[in-house]
């Protein structure tokens, strides 16, 4: 089977990026508006995963995130097994926002749901609607956030019939302000603790869908561990806020945190500093990711450069806090291990067991 | 021409409502999660236009809102005049969130953009993309909010090719807490100050689009004032936060506020209390709304029950503050007038000049 890449899967970042850069510049230019209210932005949060405003006694963090196209996998799998899987992708949608928000050190406080359908008919499948609501509530409960409300527009002519565009916004507080984890203290010698992923999470799904089209049995293809490809894709994203909240309760403040989403392990050098991130211990790769990489013809560079490959979140902590950070994560049920360290050196991610290096030019997340 | 109604326009509220009620109940059940962080929700904000959390020294308000299908009007009008109008619908999108957020008394602090397209190709129209960015920034500047970031997903298979799903989220602070305007002090004798609308805003657009399909010249139809129907529809929603901020600066705290969106003037009895809202002075009706009502065969009950008919926002203030509220609104360029009063009596909206009454059974916004 020939190689599949993101461009074939319908996502052409080169076309999106010019607008994104224009938007980032315009957005940055609005910072001064906060002065009217006696507030200031934390400028270092631009380019990071959540936006942070200094409100005096506390910091306010916010984010809006989209699920992407994972609902299409759920819709396809419904035909295979009869299950809706919307309880699971509800968790994914919230995870996209919450796992980003906590990277800045915020406690997630409340979320809003954004469920845009192609028309009122979407709601006729009551089981699917009920599962969506139940999964959304369960994920809120798991993260200790209040579900504040939401929007359920029927967008005939914008969204396809019987499809749904799922997104969520999340607001959080950094209080006390010393919990802010934007990397000011990130330094050589810090340990990097990685937290295990449950599977593909919600990044790389366009590619995974494209692969399904090329497999003779599609989503019903059996993986080596006996699971169906489609069901394995739908294992929901791990929610990491229980870990960051437990760390806070234990008095551990990470120096930096990164959510491993699009760009895979390249995201591990997200911070603006010029530092080397050297990894010595790799996680077990979830079977679905191993299969995806093998079937699409991806070498390790492509796979680790685009998928999480078993590591869904990274905590950069002082060396003395490393072992305890692992323990705290495990205590709330999330796999964790000391995977590497921060070193002085050029900006790069070095994955020693794979003899693989991503350099500075391999990641562009800033304008 | 025969009558057109919302069901024909593709929006069937009866189908959406059961899910909405289920979701509202599930959402309400997550309130207790806030206790883990020493926070509590302002329960009265459920069913209102923004969600409010009590954080001790201040209140945190948040909202996520969708533009709806107004982008389809802009896309159609591009073919008529060559202009993109995306600077205008950017303002609409932000107005949907900001005008809701300020009803609770919050100062809007930051917004996130949600721009979901049918694929990367959407971004190839550079003028449209530039206009979207410019309009978004201008609206942020007008409201004094910081544009914190956003999401620009390419959702091939979910969103139609060359279409965009525009939404925004907004976070605000109620500080001091005495600025909260959830209606605790709403009482007989209060004056109702209405603020002028600029046109259709972003509610009733599905109906307006359906009408365009039935007009021989479609969006290019000339209205009585010489404007094109499509261009008149695209006059952007008035941003009302400059009014609420100016009122705050003047020491005027409204007892309640309502954003006149879907359900038109029925929204004026949004508050849970059993009170009569009696109106004596009607605004000038924007030509586009007069035309829409006439062409769709709507009588006054249909028109005022679904469209803003010239009134985009309502401020319920102590009688002694009424005249000054009007002056303050006008001082920031927003038309305003004392339009009516709150009375003891059954829950109803009475529009005297039209001999029209909406009763309690005409509006359902709560679970």
Interface residues (C-beta under 8 A of the other chain):
Chain A: X10 X11 X12 X13 X15 X16 X18 X19 X20 X22 X23 X26 X27 X29 X30 X31 X33 X34 X36 X37 X39 X41 X46 X50 X51 X53 X55 X57 X58 X60 X62 X63 X64 X65 X66 X68 X69 X71 X72 X107 X109 X110 X112 X113 X114 X116 X119 X120 X121 X123 X124 X126 X129 X130 X133 X134 X136 X137 X140 X141 X143 X144 X145 X146 X147 X148 X149 X150 X151 X152 X153 X154 X155 X156 X157 X158 X159 X160 X163 X164 X165 X167 X168 X169 X171 X173 X206 X209 X245
Chain B: X10 X11 X12 X13 X15 X16 X18 X19 X20 X22 X23 X26 X27 X29 X30 X31 X33 X34 X36 X37 X39 X41 X46 X50 X51 X53 X55 X57 X58 X60 X62 X63 X64 X65 X66 X68 X69 X71 X72 X107 X109 X110 X112 X113 X114 X116 X119 X120 X121 X123 X124 X126 X129 X130 X133 X134 X136 X137 X140 X141 X143 X144 X145 X146 X147 X148 X149 X150 X151 X152 X153 X154 X155 X156 X157 X158 X159 X160 X163 X164 X165 X167 X168 X169 X171 X173 X206 X209 X245
